[in-house]
């Protein structure tokens, strides 16, 4: 069974930066696409960034373009999300996901004004 574990969230002020990490276990990592999603309190979970298993991407939601950078390290079975110039509207629980995997616990990012 594929498991994903996110980490790296925190509380910070507007304009700050964070790097989120997601480590996968349970299958060959490099063959599958990976994505980052976020869910703000009371709202639906939405796409943030993704990398296709064949190596395409990364692709970003409009809200992330120019500020967030997604990368992957197949040797470590990990993907990362570097987030810069954070805004209060980026406050959410961030999840990584891959086809066939269960959703993890996510990591909370809170940006104060």
C-alpha positions as CSV (number, residue, x, y, z in Angstrom):
1,X,0.0,0.0,0.0
2,X,1.3,3.4,-1.0
3,X,1.8,5.8,1.9
4,X,2.6,9.5,1.8
5,X,4.0,11.6,4.6
6,X,4.1,15.4,4.4
7,X,6.2,17.7,6.6
8,X,7.6,21.2,6.7
9,X,4.5,23.3,7.5
10,X,4.5,26.0,10.1
11,X,3.4,29.5,11.2
12,X,5.0,32.5,9.5
13,X,4.4,36.0,8.5
14,X,3.4,37.4,5.1
15,X,6.3,37.3,2.6
16,X,8.0,34.4,4.3
17,X,9.1,31.1,2.7
18,X,8.6,27.4,3.5
19,X,9.7,24.2,2.0
20,X,7.3,21.3,2.2
21,X,8.5,17.7,1.9
22,X,6.6,14.5,1.0
23,X,8.1,11.1,1.2
24,X,6.4,8.1,-0.4
25,X,6.7,4.4,0.4
26,X,5.2,1.3,-0.9
27,X,6.0,1.3,-4.6
28,X,8.4,2.5,-7.3
29,X,8.2,6.2,-6.9
30,X,9.6,7.5,-10.2
31,X,6.9,5.9,-12.4
32,X,4.0,7.9,-11.0
33,X,2.9,11.5,-11.1
34,X,2.9,13.4,-7.9
35,X,0.9,16.5,-6.9
36,X,0.5,19.0,-4.1
37,X,-3.0,20.0,-3.0
38,X,-4.2,22.3,-0.3
39,X,-7.4,22.7,1.7
40,X,-8.3,25.8,3.5
41,X,-10.7,25.7,6.4
42,X,-14.3,25.3,5.2
43,X,-13.2,25.0,1.5
44,X,-12.6,22.2,-0.9
45,X,-9.2,20.6,-1.6
46,X,-7.6,22.2,-4.6
47,X,-4.7,21.5,-6.9
48,X,-1.5,23.5,-6.3
49,X,1.3,21.9,-8.4
50,X,2.0,18.6,-10.1
51,X,4.6,16.5,-11.9
52,X,3.7,13.8,-14.4
53,X,5.3,10.4,-14.0
54,X,6.9,10.6,-17.4
55,X,8.8,13.7,-16.3
56,X,6.4,16.3,-17.7
57,X,5.9,19.4,-15.7
58,X,5.8,20.7,-13.1
59,X,2.5,22.4,-13.6
60,X,1.1,25.0,-11.3
61,X,-2.2,26.5,-10.3
62,X,-2.5,30.2,-11.1
63,X,-2.3,31.0,-7.4
64,X,1.1,29.3,-7.3
65,X,2.8,30.4,-10.5
66,X,5.8,32.6,-9.9
67,X,5.9,31.9,-6.1
68,X,6.0,28.1,-5.7
69,X,8.4,25.6,-7.1
70,X,7.8,21.8,-7.1
71,X,10.6,19.3,-7.5
72,X,11.2,15.6,-7.0
73,X,14.1,13.4,-5.9
74,X,13.4,9.9,-7.1
75,X,16.4,8.5,-5.2
76,X,14.7,9.6,-2.0
77,X,11.2,8.9,-3.0
78,X,10.4,12.5,-2.2
79,X,8.8,15.6,-3.7
80,X,9.1,19.1,-2.4
81,X,7.2,22.3,-2.6
82,X,9.3,25.5,-2.2
83,X,6.9,28.3,-1.3
84,X,8.1,31.9,-1.4
85,X,6.3,35.3,-0.9
86,X,3.6,33.6,1.1
87,X,0.3,35.3,1.6
88,X,-2.4,34.9,4.2
89,X,-4.6,33.3,1.5
90,X,-2.0,30.5,1.3
91,X,-3.1,29.3,4.7
92,X,-4.3,25.7,4.4
93,X,-3.4,22.1,5.1
94,X,-1.1,21.0,2.3
95,X,-1.2,17.4,1.0
96,X,0.8,15.5,-1.5
97,X,-0.9,12.8,-3.5
98,X,-0.3,10.2,-6.2
99,X,-2.7,8.0,-8.1
100,X,-3.7,5.0,-6.1
101,X,-2.3,6.3,-2.8
102,X,-4.2,7.1,0.3
103,X,-4.3,10.7,1.4
104,X,-1.9,11.5,4.2
105,X,-2.4,13.7,7.2
106,X,-1.1,16.8,5.5
107,X,0.9,19.6,6.9
108,X,-0.5,22.9,8.2
109,X,0.7,26.2,6.7
110,X,-0.5,29.3,8.4
111,X,0.5,32.8,7.1
112,X,-0.3,35.8,9.3
113,X,-0.7,39.3,8.0
